[in-house]
Amino acid sequence: MDSKEKLKELNVLNAIMLVAILIGIVIGIIIQELIGGVAIGMLGGFITRLIYLRKKYKDINPK
């Protein structure tokens, strides 16, 4: 994997996390608990990142 591919993957992972945190902030505003919303967003972001990485590397390295 060259440096351009690594940079692209990191950008995708950061974008996933940013969107998840923003969604969490909106949820936090709706439920009147901003910190809880950010926590929900971060949890969702980590889960989404794991799913993304598992799918990507399963396609690259099928068993």
Phi, psi and omega per residue, in radians:
M1 nan 2.163 -3.127
D2 -1.496 3.072 -3.016
S3 -1.177 -0.547 3.119
K4 -1.164 -0.690 3.103
E5 -1.173 -0.699 3.104
K6 -1.095 -0.767 3.140
L7 -1.110 -0.701 3.114
K8 -1.116 -0.758 3.136
E9 -1.109 -0.745 3.108
L10 -1.110 -0.672 3.097
N11 -1.110 -0.717 3.113
V12 -1.120 -0.777 -3.134
L13 -1.122 -0.699 3.106
N14 -1.179 -0.660 3.114
A15 -1.142 -0.719 3.097
I16 -1.027 -0.798 -3.113
M17 -1.159 -0.731 -3.134
L18 -1.096 -0.797 3.124
V19 -1.104 -0.726 3.134
A20 -1.109 -0.714 3.128
I21 -1.178 -0.699 3.096
L22 -1.093 -0.730 3.080
I23 -1.101 -0.693 3.100
G24 -1.099 -0.676 3.095
I25 -1.108 -0.738 3.105
V26 -1.106 -0.757 3.088
I27 -1.070 -0.724 3.114
G28 -1.078 -0.689 3.091
I29 -1.143 -0.705 -3.125
I30 -1.141 -0.749 -3.089
I31 -1.589 0.124 3.096
Q32 1.109 0.502 3.118
E33 -2.503 1.566 -3.009
L34 -1.124 -0.765 -3.104
I35 -1.124 -0.713 3.094
G36 -1.110 -0.678 3.113
G37 -1.135 -0.727 3.105
V38 -1.126 -0.693 3.106
A39 -1.099 -0.744 3.091
I40 -1.090 -0.745 3.122
G41 -1.097 -0.734 3.136
M42 -1.169 -0.708 3.092
L43 -1.079 -0.797 3.095
G44 -1.078 -0.679 3.116
G45 -1.117 -0.771 3.125
F46 -1.119 -0.721 3.123
I47 -1.125 -0.750 3.131
T48 -1.125 -0.707 3.099
R49 -1.080 -0.729 3.123
L50 -1.101 -0.756 3.111
I51 -1.081 -0.771 3.134
Y52 -1.041 -0.834 -3.107
L53 -1.155 -0.693 3.125
R54 -1.111 -0.760 3.135
K55 -1.156 -0.738 -3.096
K56 -1.098 -0.836 -3.071
Y57 -1.394 -0.316 3.008
K58 -1.250 -0.647 3.095
D59 -1.190 -0.640 -3.121
I60 -1.308 -0.710 -3.024
N61 -2.159 1.151 -3.134
P62 -1.220 2.573 -3.139
K63 -1.583 nan nan
